[in-house]
Amino acid sequence: MSPPKVLALVLAGGSGTRLHPLTAEHAKPALHFAAGYRIVDFVLSNLVNSGIDSIYVLAQYKPRSLIEHIRTAWAPRQDRAGFIKVVLPETDGETGLFKGTSDAVYQNLQLIRQQRPDLVAIFAADHVYRMDVRQMARFHQQIDAEISIAAVPVPIREGARFGIVAAARDGRVEEIQEKPMRPAPMPGDPSRAYASMGNYLFNPRVLAALLEQASQRGDTDFGRHILPRLPNRRRVFAYDFASNEIPGLQPYEERGYWRDVGTLDAYRAAQRDVLDPLPRFNLENSEWPVRGGGCADCSHCTDLHRTPK
């Protein structure tokens, strides 16, 4: 089975209200995160390390610093065959601002049609993790999925914080639960639940059809509107992030490390995880590097490195 041609759309338009005041002047993906990196560098590094070099970053809220970072840190790294481009809503057109995650992709369907990919990766821009997207794409192809949802195992007592993916033993998604009080357990493990990582793979024609239907209904969000409708209607599968193998990990690191840094407490905790002497997430992995930043001395960087006490 030959590797598919994957086009990535990175969702980077959120306002990050729970990270205020850090996001008063900057989009959440553009916030500094330890050693000169920005939060967006993690998803972009995962895509580029996975050989995915056709990437659109869909931005909206206070995009200036994000655009500048992509231009200076990422654009020079691209060869002539690939690109990383920031896309903003056409505010002077008929559609206006992006109204949600799915609406942002719907307004840019022409970009997908122009590229003619085999798969479309729609990934969040505000998480800290390492992931080989090729392994998820292989899973998607092998089970003949139409949509795959990356799912990370979390303690079931914490499931109410996340969108939960209820799946059968073969990975087939049976239900999407939005921050449920009683999360569905993982198959075979009642102590844990599958939390959606906000990372999806779609077959292009299926994606276009779903977005057209969603637009007619006035639906605007993948997690709240589109995905909960799909179980038992489409071939939707959960990809177990814990099965993703990354080279170069050290024995002291946390396997399957993934953090949603959407609050000040989570943002601080994740920075401690990478800056400890024996970090849970080691930034210095030459076999799967975090690209786009890095500096030995962050004293010159902006106050975005620091969070209010």
Backbone as CSV, one residue per row, in Angstrom:
resi,resn,N_x,N_y,N_z,CA_x,CA_y,CA_z,C_x,C_y,C_z
1,MET,0.846,-1.195,0.000,0.000,0.000,0.000,0.883,1.248,0.000
2,SER,0.752,2.067,-1.023,1.606,3.249,-1.135,1.154,4.326,-0.156
3,PRO,2.098,5.134,0.351,1.729,6.210,1.273,0.796,7.205,0.595
4,PRO,-0.239,7.666,1.302,-1.175,8.613,0.695,-0.596,10.018,0.636
5,LYS,-1.084,10.802,-0.307,-0.781,12.226,-0.342,-1.692,12.924,0.662
6,VAL,-1.085,13.553,1.658,-1.846,14.160,2.747,-1.716,15.680,2.686
7,LEU,-2.845,16.355,2.720,-2.886,17.813,2.863,-3.322,18.112,4.286
8,ALA,-2.591,18.988,4.972,-2.906,19.318,6.361,-3.494,20.717,6.465
9,LEU,-4.560,20.827,7.237,-5.135,22.110,7.625,-5.034,22.211,9.136
10,VAL,-4.281,23.186,9.606,-4.044,23.372,11.036,-4.969,24.469,11.536
11,LEU,-5.787,24.139,12.530,-6.775,25.080,13.064,-6.116,25.944,14.128
12,ALA,-5.861,27.203,13.783,-5.106,28.099,14.662,-5.842,29.412,14.890
13,GLY,-7.173,29.388,14.820,-7.920,30.642,14.874,-8.565,30.973,16.190
14,GLY,-8.440,30.089,17.202,-9.121,30.322,18.472,-8.553,31.489,19.256
15,SER,-9.411,32.082,20.096,-8.987,33.266,20.856,-8.276,32.921,22.151
16,GLY,-8.438,31.683,22.667,-7.732,31.292,23.884,-8.104,32.122,25.085
17,THR,-9.403,32.300,25.321,-9.852,33.169,26.407,-9.400,32.676,27.778
18,ARG,-9.262,31.369,27.951,-8.861,30.849,29.263,-7.378,31.099,29.551
19,LEU,-6.637,31.555,28.538,-5.235,31.896,28.732,-5.008,33.403,28.851
20,HIS,-6.076,34.146,28.990,-5.923,35.589,29.215,-5.214,35.793,30.567
21,PRO,-4.278,36.737,30.683,-3.966,37.841,29.781,-2.905,37.538,28.715
22,LEU,-2.374,36.305,28.685,-1.344,35.996,27.695,-1.851,36.180,26.272
23,THR,-3.140,35.897,26.069,-3.712,35.983,24.718,-4.375,37.328,24.451
24,ALA,-4.085,38.322,25.273,-4.669,39.646,25.035,-4.168,40.250,23.726
25,GLU,-2.940,39.899,23.357,-2.360,40.466,22.141,-1.896,39.418,21.135
26,HIS,-2.006,38.141,21.498,-1.467,37.084,20.634,-2.453,35.920,20.568
27,ALA,-2.518,35.266,19.421,-3.269,34.030,19.303,-2.597,32.957,20.157
28,LYS,-3.415,32.035,20.706,-2.858,30.980,21.561,-1.749,30.191,20.874
29,PRO,-1.894,29.765,19.615,-0.807,29.002,18.989,0.504,29.769,18.867
30,ALA,0.440,31.114,18.939,1.650,31.922,18.801,2.339,32.191,20.131
31,LEU,1.769,31.736,21.237,2.397,31.978,22.534,3.727,31.235,22.627
32,HIS,4.697,31.874,23.257,5.978,31.223,23.495,5.797,30.052,24.443
33,PHE,6.591,29.006,24.216,6.516,27.827,25.072,7.906,27.244,25.252
34,ALA,8.642,27.748,26.214,9.913,27.148,26.631,10.956,27.118,25.522
35,ALA,12.125,27.595,25.828,13.298,27.482,24.948,13.082,28.092,23.572
36,GLY,12.283,29.138,23.499,12.138,29.861,22.245,11.129,29.291,21.277
37,TYR,10.433,28.216,21.637,9.422,27.649,20.755,8.090,28.362,20.939
38,ARG,7.208,28.146,19.983,5.815,28.578,20.084,4.942,27.330,20.120
39,ILE,3.739,27.447,20.655,2.871,26.277,20.769,2.617,25.655,19.405
40,VAL,2.449,26.473,18.378,2.168,25.947,17.039,3.309,25.093,16.499
41,ASP,4.517,25.264,17.032,5.664,24.513,16.521,5.504,23.008,16.721
42,PHE,4.719,22.596,17.715,4.591,21.171,17.979,3.794,20.475,16.883
43,VAL,2.648,21.023,16.520,1.862,20.379,15.458,2.594,20.473,14.119
44,LEU,3.219,21.614,13.833,3.936,21.746,12.563,5.121,20.785,12.504
45,SER,5.825,20.615,13.617,6.948,19.675,13.646,6.470,18.255,13.403
46,ASN,5.356,17.882,14.024,4.826,16.534,13.821,4.472,16.290,12.361
47,LEU,3.862,17.271,11.734,3.482,17.113,10.328,4.720,17.019,9.430
48,VAL,5.655,17.941,9.606,6.853,17.961,8.763,7.703,16.712,9.000
49,ASN,7.878,16.315,10.266,8.630,15.096,10.557,7.969,13.861,9.954
50,SER,6.649,13.927,9.756,5.901,12.814,9.171,5.905,12.852,7.650
51,GLY,6.631,13.793,7.074,6.708,13.889,5.625,5.536,14.610,4.987
52,ILE,4.755,15.313,5.789,3.620,16.092,5.272,4.097,17.531,5.113
53,ASP,4.242,17.957,3.872,4.841,19.269,3.624,3.901,20.221,2.887
54,SER,2.616,19.880,2.799,1.623,20.790,2.232,0.663,21.152,3.354
55,ILE,0.844,22.344,3.915,0.171,22.702,5.162,-0.410,24.109,5.058
56,TYR,-1.697,24.206,5.333,-2.349,25.504,5.493,-2.650,25.709,6.981
57,VAL,-2.287,26.864,7.497,-2.577,27.229,8.883,-3.737,28.223,8.848
58,LEU,-4.894,27.811,9.341,-6.084,28.659,9.307,-6.107,29.519,10.564
59,ALA,-5.900,30.810,10.390,-5.767,31.734,11.511,-6.884,32.770,11.475
60,GLN,-7.089,33.418,12.628,-8.101,34.472,12.677,-7.829,35.469,13.792
61,TYR,-7.823,35.020,15.036,-7.703,35.916,16.183,-6.280,36.457,16.289
62,LYS,-6.141,37.781,16.309,-4.848,38.460,16.490,-3.712,37.686,15.820
63,PRO,-3.721,37.597,14.496,-2.814,36.683,13.803,-1.416,37.229,13.529
64,ARG,-1.141,38.491,13.846,0.105,39.104,13.379,1.350,38.342,13.831
65,SER,1.442,38.013,15.134,2.650,37.336,15.617,2.733,35.915,15.077
66,LEU,1.589,35.265,14.871,1.591,33.927,14.284,2.091,33.978,12.841
67,ILE,1.603,34.934,12.071,2.031,35.082,10.685,3.537,35.361,10.623
68,GLU,4.014,36.231,11.489,5.436,36.575,11.489,6.287,35.362,11.857
69,HIS,5.822,34.576,12.820,6.585,33.387,13.212,6.644,32.372,12.072
70,ILE,5.535,32.124,11.416,5.527,31.184,10.288,6.462,31.694,9.189
71,ARG,6.423,32.988,8.936,7.229,33.578,7.859,8.712,33.447,8.156
72,THR,9.108,33.721,9.386,10.541,33.762,9.704,11.110,32.412,10.114
73,ALA,10.320,31.589,10.815,10.852,30.333,11.357,10.541,29.123,10.495
74,TRP,9.474,29.189,9.712,9.048,28.002,8.978,9.173,28.120,7.465
75,ALA,8.816,29.256,6.904,8.863,29.386,5.446,10.250,29.095,4.872
76,PRO,11.349,29.574,5.504,12.676,29.278,4.931,13.036,27.797,4.947
77,ARG,12.342,26.991,5.771,12.660,25.571,5.873,12.024,24.746,4.767
78,GLN,11.073,25.323,4.039,10.345,24.567,3.043,11.095,24.508,1.714
79,ASP,11.092,23.312,1.105,11.685,23.214,-0.225,10.633,23.608,-1.257
80,ARG,10.995,23.555,-2.493,10.093,24.039,-3.536,8.856,23.156,-3.696
81,ALA,8.936,21.927,-3.217,7.807,21.013,-3.385,6.751,21.190,-2.308
82,GLY,7.085,21.841,-1.199,6.155,21.960,-0.084,5.892,23.397,0.296
83,PHE,4.960,23.577,1.223,4.635,24.931,1.677,3.975,24.869,3.044
84,ILE,4.126,25.947,3.793,3.339,26.216,4.994,2.824,27.638,4.833
85,LYS,1.519,27.773,4.675,0.916,29.076,4.403,-0.166,29.387,5.423
86,VAL,-0.184,30.615,5.887,-1.252,31.085,6.770,-2.406,31.586,5.924
87,VAL,-3.621,31.154,6.274,-4.828,31.552,5.555,-5.742,32.284,6.527
88,LEU,-6.168,33.470,6.148,-7.085,34.272,6.960,-8.466,34.301,6.310
89,PRO,-9.520,34.544,7.096,-10.851,34.654,6.488,-10.928,35.875,5.589
90,GLU,-11.730,35.749,4.545,-11.932,36.871,3.632,-13.069,37.729,4.179
91,THR,-12.699,38.673,5.014,-13.710,39.436,5.746,-14.524,40.358,4.851
92,ASP,-14.050,40.601,3.638,-14.804,41.464,2.745,-15.677,40.654,1.779
93,GLY,-15.712,39.327,1.964,-16.522,38.492,1.089,-17.895,38.226,1.677
94,GLU,-18.598,37.243,1.099,-19.945,36.928,1.545,-19.951,36.142,2.855
95,THR,-18.915,35.366,3.108,-18.920,34.469,4.259,-18.446,35.129,5.543
96,GLY,-17.454,36.002,5.479,-16.984,36.697,6.664,-16.087,35.845,7.528
97,LEU,-16.012,36.159,8.834,-15.115,35.486,9.762,-15.473,34.010,9.903
98,PHE,-14.456,33.214,10.281,-14.700,31.812,10.575,-15.585,31.721,11.817
99,LYS,-16.653,30.963,11.727,-17.609,30.857,12.836,-17.319,29.666,13.734
100,GLY,-16.391,28.843,13.354,-16.036,27.661,14.123,-15.044,26.828,13.347
101,THR,-14.665,25.678,13.905,-13.623,24.867,13.279,-14.050,24.326,11.916
102,SER,-15.267,23.788,11.833,-15.699,23.235,10.548,-16.001,24.336,9.538
103,ASP,-16.494,25.467,10.018,-16.760,26.573,9.099,-15.461,27.096,8.496
104,ALA,-14.376,27.098,9.283,-13.082,27.544,8.765,-12.628,26.652,7.612
105,VAL,-12.835,25.338,7.749,-12.450,24.422,6.678,-13.413,24.557,5.501
106,TYR,-14.700,24.710,5.788,-15.700,24.859,4.721,-15.386,26.063,3.840
107,GLN,-14.970,27.173,4.460,-14.654,28.369,3.688,-13.392,28.192,2.832
108,ASN,-12.656,27.113,3.065,-11.425,26.882,2.305,-11.441,25.552,1.549
109,LEU,-12.641,25.093,1.226,-12.748,23.850,0.462,-12.029,23.947,-0.887
110,GLN,-11.973,25.154,-1.454,-11.320,25.282,-2.759,-9.843,24.943,-2.671
111,LEU,-9.205,25.181,-1.519,-7.794,24.834,-1.356,-7.609,23.322,-1.385
112,ILE,-8.534,22.604,-0.782,-8.464,21.139,-0.794,-8.663,20.618,-2.215
113,ARG,-9.631,21.171,-2.910,-9.899,20.719,-4.282,-8.719,21.020,-5.202
114,GLN,-8.041,22.125,-4.976,-6.894,22.466,-5.813,-5.744,21.484,-5.598
115,GLN,-5.551,21.016,-4.364,-4.415,20.136,-4.051,-4.683,18.677,-4.392
116,ARG,-5.946,18.277,-4.440,-6.337,16.899,-4.765,-5.606,15.853,-3.910
117,PRO,-5.707,15.944,-2.604,-5.015,14.974,-1.747,-5.781,13.658,-1.658
118,ASP,-5.091,12.626,-1.191,-5.744,11.363,-0.859,-6.424,11.431,0.502
119,LEU,-5.819,12.189,1.413,-6.355,12.368,2.757,-6.203,13.825,3.169
120,VAL,-7.124,14.280,4.006,-7.026,15.610,4.587,-6.840,15.456,6.095
121,ALA,-5.752,15.993,6.612,-5.502,16.011,8.054,-5.957,17.357,8.597
122,ILE,-6.871,17.324,9.542,-7.332,18.543,10.203,-6.885,18.434,11.653
123,PHE,-5.880,19.248,12.009,-5.215,19.125,13.303,-5.323,20.426,14.094
124,ALA,-5.445,20.294,15.411,-5.450,21.446,16.302,-4.041,22.014,16.427
125,ALA,-3.968,23.309,16.732,-2.670,23.998,16.787,-2.209,24.293,18.202
126,ASP,-2.920,23.798,19.214,-2.647,24.284,20.573,-2.371,23.175,21.579
127,HIS,-1.722,22.094,21.133,-1.384,20.994,22.028,0.108,20.699,21.966
128,VAL,0.625,20.137,23.054,2.044,19.793,23.158,2.167,18.275,23.131
129,TYR,2.827,17.738,22.113,2.940,16.287,21.947,3.855,15.976,20.780
130,ARG,4.202,14.691,20.651,4.880,14.170,19.459,3.993,13.093,18.843
131,MET,3.903,13.098,17.512,3.051,12.118,16.835,3.562,11.893,15.423
132,ASP,3.670,10.626,15.051,3.983,10.266,13.676,2.657,10.102,12.950
133,VAL,2.294,11.079,12.153,0.992,11.084,11.494,0.906,9.985,10.444
134,ARG,2.050,9.533,9.947,2.047,8.449,8.965,1.425,7.186,9.537
135,GLN,1.649,6.935,10.822,1.087,5.743,11.446,-0.435,5.837,11.530
136,MET,-0.947,7.016,11.809,-2.397,7.207,11.819,-2.973,7.053,10.416
137,ALA,-2.275,7.577,9.411,-2.732,7.442,8.022,-2.739,5.984,7.585
138,ARG,-1.743,5.228,8.035,-1.691,3.801,7.699,-2.875,3.064,8.329
139,PHE,-3.152,3.380,9.580,-4.318,2.807,10.265,-5.600,3.137,9.499
140,HIS,-5.741,4.384,9.088,-6.924,4.850,8.362,-7.117,4.054,7.072
141,GLN,-6.040,3.843,6.348,-6.131,3.102,5.092,-6.419,1.621,5.312
142,GLN,-5.760,1.028,6.288,-5.891,-0.415,6.498,-7.298,-0.830,6.891
143,ILE,-8.009,0.025,7.636,-9.366,-0.339,8.055,-10.424,0.278,7.152
144,ASP,-9.965,0.926,6.071,-10.883,1.535,5.113,-11.828,2.536,5.799
145,ALA,-11.242,3.384,6.647,-12.025,4.402,7.347,-12.364,5.554,6.412
146,GLU,-13.448,6.243,6.714,-13.767,7.503,6.056,-13.297,8.682,6.906
147,ILE,-13.381,8.511,8.223,-12.906,9.509,9.178,-12.188,8.783,10.302
148,SER,-11.021,9.275,10.691,-10.311,8.754,11.854,-10.101,9.889,12.853
149,ILE,-10.319,9.575,14.127,-10.176,10.549,15.213,-9.034,10.087,16.106
150,ALA,-8.002,10.902,16.260,-6.916,10.561,17.175,-7.441,10.663,18.602
151,ALA,-7.254,9.588,19.372,-7.800,9.521,20.727,-6.705,9.125,21.702
152,VAL,-6.570,9.884,22.785,-5.545,9.615,23.780,-6.208,9.051,25.036
153,PRO,-5.689,7.948,25.570,-6.258,7.415,26.814,-6.008,8.358,27.988
154,VAL,-7.068,8.639,28.751,-6.966,9.480,29.943,-7.671,8.761,31.090
155,PRO,-7.292,9.037,32.348,-8.023,8.446,33.475,-9.507,8.793,33.380
156,ILE,-10.356,7.825,33.622,-11.782,8.045,33.407,-12.329,9.134,34.331
157,ARG,-11.683,9.341,35.484,-12.130,10.390,36.396,-11.892,11.781,35.823
158,GLU,-11.019,11.889,34.814,-10.748,13.175,34.172,-11.516,13.347,32.870
159,GLY,-12.335,12.362,32.515,-13.009,12.379,31.221,-13.955,13.540,31.022
160,ALA,-14.505,14.075,32.119,-15.456,15.177,31.997,-14.812,16.447,31.461
161,ARG,-13.489,16.484,31.378,-12.787,17.660,30.862,-12.650,17.640,29.342
162,PHE,-12.977,16.503,28.718,-12.654,16.322,27.307,-13.876,15.893,26.500
163,GLY,-13.730,15.996,25.185,-14.629,15.289,24.303,-14.222,13.830,24.299
164,ILE,-15.155,12.933,24.577,-14.854,11.512,24.742,-15.327,10.726,23.526
165,VAL,-14.461,9.817,23.071,-14.764,8.965,21.931,-15.069,7.564,22.457
166,ALA,-16.329,7.163,22.360,-16.723,5.807,22.759,-16.546,4.895,21.552
167,ALA,-15.694,3.877,21.702,-15.341,3.023,20.563,-15.478,1.555,20.921
168,ALA,-15.735,0.740,19.899,-15.760,-0.704,20.054,-14.330,-1.241,20.052
169,ARG,-14.184,-2.542,20.248,-12.845,-3.137,20.314,-12.068,-2.978,19.013
170,ASP,-12.778,-2.938,17.887,-12.092,-2.771,16.599,-11.816,-1.314,16.268
171,GLY,-12.159,-0.394,17.187,-11.919,1.026,16.980,-13.096,1.777,16.391
172,ARG,-14.126,1.061,15.967,-15.283,1.728,15.366,-15.944,2.637,16.399
173,VAL,-16.134,3.903,16.032,-16.698,4.883,16.961,-18.201,4.677,17.055
174,GLU,-18.683,4.545,18.290,-20.100,4.319,18.541,-20.814,5.566,19.035
175,GLU,-20.048,6.483,19.652,-20.657,7.699,20.194,-19.570,8.726,20.461
176,ILE,-19.916,9.994,20.282,-19.062,11.113,20.684,-19.745,11.813,21.852
177,GLN,-19.046,11.917,22.965,-19.607,12.539,24.167,-18.857,13.837,24.457
178,GLU,-19.567,14.930,24.589,-18.936,16.222,24.855,-18.891,16.478,26.360
179,LYS,-17.697,16.319,26.949,-17.457,16.540,28.379,-18.537,15.880,29.240
180,PRO,-18.653,14.560,29.142,-19.735,13.853,29.846,-19.449,13.669,31.333
181,MET,-20.490,13.647,32.136,-20.323,13.366,33.558,-19.953,11.887,33.778
182,ARG,-20.426,11.012,32.884,-20.105,9.595,32.973,-19.451,9.160,31.658
183,PRO,-18.155,9.344,31.534,-17.477,9.016,30.270,-17.546,7.521,29.963
184,ALA,-17.679,7.206,28.692,-17.614,5.818,28.266,-16.184,5.321,28.408
185,PRO,-15.979,4.140,29.006,-14.610,3.632,29.162,-14.041,3.128,27.845
186,MET,-12.724,3.061,27.788,-12.046,2.440,26.659,-12.426,0.975,26.568
187,PRO,-12.444,0.412,25.385,-12.700,-1.030,25.283,-11.625,-1.828,26.016
188,GLY,-12.070,-2.661,26.955,-11.146,-3.513,27.687,-10.441,-2.848,28.851
189,ASP,-10.733,-1.565,29.140,-10.064,-0.862,30.239,-11.044,0.101,30.904
190,PRO,-11.759,-0.347,31.929,-12.761,0.517,32.569,-12.174,1.686,33.337
191,SER,-10.854,1.716,33.539,-10.235,2.803,34.305,-9.860,4.006,33.450
192,ARG,-9.951,3.854,32.115,-9.554,4.949,31.227,-10.602,5.173,30.150
193,ALA,-10.550,6.370,29.564,-11.441,6.735,28.467,-10.619,7.329,27.340
194,TYR,-11.178,7.290,26.126,-10.531,7.900,24.972,-10.943,9.371,24.892
195,ALA,-9.967,10.272,24.999,-10.227,11.706,24.815,-9.822,12.108,23.405
196,SER,-10.690,12.835,22.734,-10.355,13.319,21.396,-9.237,14.337,21.481
197,MET,-8.243,14.195,20.608,-7.113,15.120,20.559,-7.387,16.307,19.643
198,GLY,-8.539,16.316,18.986,-8.816,17.380,18.020,-8.038,17.213,16.735
199,ASN,-7.577,15.990,16.462,-6.829,15.672,15.244,-7.624,14.647,14.445
200,TYR,-7.907,14.967,13.182,-8.769,14.107,12.375,-8.148,13.859,11.002
201,LEU,-8.430,12.684,10.459,-8.149,12.393,9.062,-9.475,12.143,8.347
202,PHE,-9.646,12.773,7.189,-10.859,12.639,6.403,-10.520,12.212,4.988
203,ASN,-11.361,11.358,4.411,-11.350,11.201,2.968,-11.923,12.478,2.360
204,PRO,-11.270,13.061,1.369,-11.664,14.394,0.887,-13.123,14.509,0.451
205,ARG,-13.617,13.528,-0.291,-15.006,13.627,-0.761,-15.990,13.558,0.395
206,VAL,-15.697,12.720,1.374,-16.556,12.632,2.557,-16.545,13.958,3.313
207,LEU,-15.357,14.526,3.471,-15.243,15.811,4.173,-16.056,16.884,3.474
208,ALA,-15.924,16.991,2.155,-16.654,18.023,1.415,-18.158,17.846,1.568
209,ALA,-18.631,16.604,1.474,-20.070,16.358,1.607,-20.565,16.728,3.001
210,LEU,-19.805,16.354,4.024,-20.212,16.668,5.400,-20.235,18.171,5.643
211,LEU,-19.265,18.888,5.100,-19.213,20.335,5.303,-20.342,21.040,4.564
212,GLU,-20.686,20.575,3.391,-21.812,21.156,2.657,-23.106,20.951,3.437
213,GLN,-23.305,19.761,3.961,-24.506,19.477,4.748,-24.534,20.310,6.024
214,ALA,-23.374,20.432,6.675,-23.304,21.214,7.904,-23.625,22.680,7.640
215,SER,-23.125,23.209,6.540,-23.395,24.606,6.204,-24.888,24.840,6.013
216,GLN,-25.567,23.888,5.379,-27.008,24.025,5.169,-27.778,24.010,6.484
217,ARG,-27.261,23.274,7.478,-27.918,23.222,8.789,-27.529,24.393,9.676
218,GLY,-26.475,25.113,9.300,-25.957,26.176,10.155,-24.984,25.681,11.200
219,ASP,-24.486,24.447,11.039,-23.499,23.904,11.971,-22.115,24.437,11.631
220,THR,-21.297,24.667,12.677,-20.021,25.343,12.452,-18.817,24.672,13.101
221,ASP,-19.021,23.582,13.871,-17.926,23.038,14.667,-17.838,21.517,14.496
222,PHE,-16.620,21.006,14.346,-16.440,19.568,14.213,-16.857,18.821,15.478
223,GLY,-16.313,19.243,16.622,-16.541,18.513,17.857,-17.964,18.578,18.369
224,ARG,-18.597,19.713,18.233,-19.950,19.880,18.781,-21.042,19.482,17.809
225,HIS,-20.819,19.693,16.512,-21.906,19.537,15.553,-21.739,18.360,14.592
226,ILE,-20.588,18.274,13.935,-20.452,17.305,12.844,-20.166,15.900,13.355
227,LEU,-19.127,15.730,14.153,-18.710,14.391,14.550,-19.765,13.626,15.341
228,PRO,-20.513,14.259,16.270,-21.526,13.481,17.001,-22.609,12.887,16.115
229,ARG,-22.807,13.400,14.921,-23.821,12.872,14.005,-23.354,11.625,13.242
230,LEU,-22.064,11.351,13.256,-21.515,10.397,12.301,-21.548,8.928,12.713
231,PRO,-21.410,8.574,14.015,-21.462,7.153,14.355,-22.724,6.486,13.806
232,ASN,-22.530,5.285,13.268,-23.589,4.480,12.645,-24.034,5.021,11.285
233,ARG,-23.444,6.121,10.841,-23.752,6.665,9.520,-22.538,6.622,8.590
234,ARG,-21.357,6.755,9.158,-20.109,6.755,8.394,-19.117,5.807,9.049
235,ARG,-18.083,5.461,8.297,-17.037,4.602,8.843,-16.053,5.486,9.618
236,VAL,-16.365,5.672,10.908,-15.585,6.526,11.789,-14.854,5.643,12.791
237,PHE,-13.532,5.833,12.898,-12.726,5.001,13.779,-11.863,5.868,14.690
238,ALA,-11.611,5.331,15.879,-10.705,5.972,16.828,-9.306,5.406,16.634
239,TYR,-8.344,6.289,16.455,-6.940,5.876,16.381,-6.329,6.037,17.769
240,ASP,-5.836,4.950,18.332,-5.286,4.951,19.686,-3.898,5.594,19.675
241,PHE,-3.809,6.807,20.210,-2.548,7.540,20.231,-1.470,6.793,21.012
242,ALA,-1.883,5.969,21.978,-0.904,5.220,22.775,-0.127,4.233,21.930
243,SER,-0.638,3.878,20.756,0.063,2.941,19.870,1.082,3.632,18.981
244,ASN,1.129,4.958,19.006,2.022,5.704,18.126,3.455,5.614,18.642
245,GLU,4.358,5.171,17.786,5.758,4.966,18.177,6.623,6.115,17.662
246,ILE,7.364,6.737,18.572,8.251,7.846,18.228,9.681,7.453,18.558
247,PRO,10.617,7.637,17.624,12.018,7.287,17.913,12.666,8.308,18.845
248,GLY,13.708,7.865,19.528,14.542,8.780,20.295,14.048,9.136,21.673
249,LEU,12.972,8.511,22.164,12.475,8.826,23.499,13.420,8.272,24.563
250,GLN,13.557,9.008,25.655,14.409,8.597,26.756,13.608,7.803,27.790
251,PRO,14.266,6.951,28.572,13.543,6.128,29.548,12.733,6.934,30.559
252,TYR,13.177,8.153,30.879,12.481,8.953,31.883,11.290,9.724,31.322
253,GLU,11.098,9.698,30.008,9.986,10.447,29.422,8.665,9.706,29.588
254,GLU,7.588,10.471,29.556,6.246,9.897,29.611,5.848,9.430,28.217
255,ARG,5.596,8.146,28.066,5.165,7.610,26.786,3.780,8.150,26.440
256,GLY,3.592,8.513,25.188,2.293,9.040,24.768,1.965,10.380,25.403
257,TYR,2.999,11.213,25.615,2.771,12.533,26.234,1.904,13.396,25.322
258,TRP,0.837,13.965,25.888,-0.042,14.901,25.170,-0.679,15.810,26.202
259,ARG,-0.611,17.106,25.970,-1.227,18.057,26.882,-1.981,19.126,26.096
260,ASP,-3.197,19.372,26.517,-3.974,20.516,26.050,-3.619,21.678,26.963
261,VAL,-2.938,22.682,26.429,-2.446,23.792,27.258,-3.406,24.979,27.161
262,GLY,-4.680,24.701,27.330,-5.696,25.725,27.137,-5.998,26.581,28.342
263,THR,-5.386,26.275,29.502,-5.572,27.104,30.693,-4.204,27.513,31.227
264,LEU,-4.181,28.532,32.092,-2.911,28.981,32.649,-2.240,27.878,33.457
265,ASP,-3.029,27.126,34.244,-2.446,26.049,35.041,-1.852,24.963,34.146
266,ALA,-2.572,24.596,33.089,-2.073,23.559,32.183,-0.840,24.047,31.426
267,TYR,-0.835,25.312,31.059,0.287,25.912,30.343,1.542,25.885,31.221
268,ARG,1.390,26.278,32.495,2.523,26.268,33.422,3.025,24.837,33.645
269,ALA,2.080,23.923,33.869,2.463,22.541,34.169,3.220,21.915,33.002
270,ALA,2.775,22.164,31.780,3.447,21.597,30.612,4.846,22.181,30.451
271,GLN,5.004,23.460,30.753,6.346,24.044,30.669,7.270,23.428,31.710
272,ARG,6.743,23.149,32.913,7.570,22.451,33.906,7.954,21.057,33.408
273,ASP,7.021,20.400,32.730,7.291,19.053,32.220,8.477,19.028,31.258
274,VAL,8.638,20.073,30.454,9.712,20.062,29.458,11.005,20.684,29.987
275,LEU,10.933,21.448,31.075,12.109,22.142,31.579,12.761,21.442,32.770
276,ASP,12.116,20.425,33.341,12.711,19.686,34.452,14.007,19.004,34.009
277,PRO,14.918,18.741,34.947,16.178,18.059,34.582,15.946,16.708,33.903
278,LEU,14.935,15.968,34.345,14.530,14.729,33.681,13.109,14.944,33.161
279,PRO,12.990,15.586,32.012,11.677,16.041,31.557,10.756,14.900,31.139
280,ARG,9.474,15.087,31.400,8.480,14.141,30.900,8.416,14.186,29.371
281,PHE,8.738,15.353,28.825,8.752,15.556,27.379,10.063,16.252,27.058
282,ASN,10.972,15.519,26.428,12.317,16.040,26.176,12.349,16.788,24.853
283,LEU,12.615,18.085,24.909,12.694,18.880,23.689,13.909,18.518,22.833
284,GLU,14.933,17.923,23.455,16.171,17.629,22.732,16.138,16.205,22.180
285,ASN,15.266,15.971,21.228,15.183,14.660,20.577,15.571,14.839,19.119
286,SER,16.794,14.466,18.794,17.298,14.693,17.441,16.631,13.790,16.410
287,GLU,16.003,12.688,16.861,15.351,11.775,15.926,13.927,12.210,15.582
288,TRP,13.340,13.054,16.408,12.010,13.620,16.123,12.008,15.044,16.674
289,PRO,12.738,15.946,16.026,12.984,17.267,16.603,11.748,18.165,16.606
290,VAL,11.708,19.028,17.599,10.755,20.138,17.576,11.425,21.250,16.795
291,ARG,10.807,21.653,15.713,11.384,22.643,14.816,10.716,24.002,15.020
292,GLY,11.296,25.016,14.397,10.656,26.320,14.392,11.132,27.289,15.437
293,GLY,11.987,26.839,16.369,12.444,27.753,17.418,13.658,27.181,18.085
294,GLY,13.739,27.407,19.387,14.849,26.872,20.167,15.926,27.895,20.394
295,CYS,16.308,28.073,21.647,17.414,28.969,21.990,17.973,28.539,23.334
296,ALA,19.244,28.757,23.515,19.886,28.348,24.758,19.544,29.277,25.903
297,ASP,19.263,30.523,25.607,18.988,31.507,26.651,17.735,32.271,26.270
298,CYS,16.672,32.083,27.045,15.395,32.724,26.723,15.244,34.087,27.387
299,SER,16.307,34.608,28.017,16.158,35.868,28.743,15.821,37.024,27.823
300,HIS,16.125,36.880,26.522,15.846,37.960,25.598,14.434,37.897,25.049
301,CYS,13.727,36.760,25.290,12.403,36.594,24.709,11.386,37.444,25.445
302,THR,10.187,37.548,24.900,9.180,38.446,25.446,8.598,37.892,26.728
303,ASP,7.793,38.717,27.377,7.172,38.328,28.629,6.135,37.245,28.458
304,LEU,5.872,36.821,27.244,4.926,35.725,27.042,5.467,34.428,27.630
305,HIS,6.779,34.340,27.865,7.333,33.161,28.537,6.836,33.050,29.970
306,ARG,6.455,34.184,30.545,6.121,34.215,31.949,4.620,34.308,32.119
307,THR,4.108,33.607,33.099,2.689,33.672,33.399,2.480,34.348,34.736
308,PRO,1.354,35.030,34.921,1.132,35.746,36.181,1.174,34.815,37.377
309,LYS,1.724,35.265,38.456,1.793,34.476,39.668,0.475,34.575,40.440
